[in-house]
Amino acid sequence: MKRETIIEKIQEQKQFPHLKYAIREKSEAFTHKLFYTLFDEATPVEKNINQLELDFQELVDLVCWEPGKPCKEIWQSYLEKLPEILEKLNKDANAIMRNDPAANSIEEVYLAYPGFFAIAIYRLSHELNKFGLPLVPRLMSECAHRQTGTDINPGAHIGVPFFIDHATGVVIGETTIIKNNVKIYQGVTLGALSVHRDLRNIKRHPTIEENVTIYANATILGGETVIGANSIIGGNVWLTASVPSNSMVSHNPQIKIKNSVKNE
């Protein structure tokens, strides 16, 4: 096949005029600059806020392709939310420090805890998602997904404080509701029973009430599934039905241990 024919065929298949990978790169850079602005002691807040506004406007020019959509007005509204987001994140970090015996300092939580990083990205993307500009928040959440293995959809509603211990493999779906003071461990899935496209605007993911702990690799599915307040969900539990408040749910596999060394 001639070179010209190959090029022509590739161009024929590039059918999406708004698919620009610069959006992904700029969203990631915007997210990291947000982190420095909110957390890094040496970063001047005013200077970074000004630069963030410019960066955001560049993003808007790339992603706001719907005619008449007032995307440029979003920045001021989002900026006004940043102090509240930071306050929530400080509560999250302090809850981790209070509850995790492995935490040596609050600085360690901010700098080294993948669960806190994932929560921070979630809170920053969730507020932006409310303004009807979903692509940038989704790309922000992918920063956490790539770095921590934790996938929190920015559409989820999560209370304060929230603690993800170890983080890897956690999945929290778009319509999940998590109330205050919830702790989950690695490998937990809060997902949907079905992924049919016609369920798009229906609550598909569970509700977790206050003061619940969910241990490693538990799977909780369904929009009508409610985990009652003060409950403990054990590791490897599979739930598709609601659990009343103050419950303890466990999974008891049969484990056999056989001594493979023969006595002589």
Summary of the structure (lengths in Angstrom):
residues: 264
radius of gyration: 21.9
end to end distance: 72.4
largest distance: 84.6
contacts: 762
relative contact order: 0.08
helix: 45%
strand: 13%
